[in-house]
Amino acid sequence: MKSTRDAFNQQTPQTQDFIRKELALHTSPEVISGRLRLKHGVSVSKNTLYRYHEFRTKLIWVR
């Protein structure tokens, strides 16, 4: 099973930036997933985005 970080790191830098910016704007993972699919032809599940957001949130609290 792939880790969330591995799944995220498989994306292009442009896709990663898009995801980070959208999460910073508090866009829901469902909306981000849909926009990626429609506008960029990229498939990232909402569950992966939720896990990634949770992972990043935990890192912020640990620091």
N, C-alpha and C positions, 0 to 999 in steps of 0.2 A: 504494500500500500504506500502510495506517495504521500509525503508530508505536504502540508499546505504551502510551506515555503518553497518546496520543490516545484509545485504546480504554479506558483506565482512566478518563480524565477525562469520558468520555461517560456514565459510571455516576452514579447519584444520590449525593449526599453520604452517605446512610445506607448504601448498598452499598459505597462506598469505605471508610467506617469499619469495616464488617463485615469486609471483606477485610484491612485493615490489622491489626485486632485478631486475626483468625484466624492471619495470618502471624506475628504477634508471639508467639502461643501455639505456634508450630511445627506448625500444622495443614497437611497436605499440600495442594497445589493441587487434586488430584483430589477430596479431601474437600470443600474449600471450594466448588469448582465444583458438586458434587452438592448441597450444602446450599443454595446460592443458588438452584438450579433447583427443588428440592423445597419449600423453606420460603418463598422470596421470589418465585418465578416469574421469576427473572432468569437469563439465559444468558451466562456468561463462561467461555470455554474454559480448560482446565487449562494449555494452552500459553501463553495470554495471562498467566495468573497466574504461571507460571514466569518468563516474560520480565520481568514487572513486579517480581517479587522480586529477580531478578538485577540489574535496573536500580537498584533502591533499595540493594541491597548494595554495588554499585560506588560510588554516591554517598557512602555512609558511609565507605568506605575512602579516597576522594579528599579528604574534608574533613580 
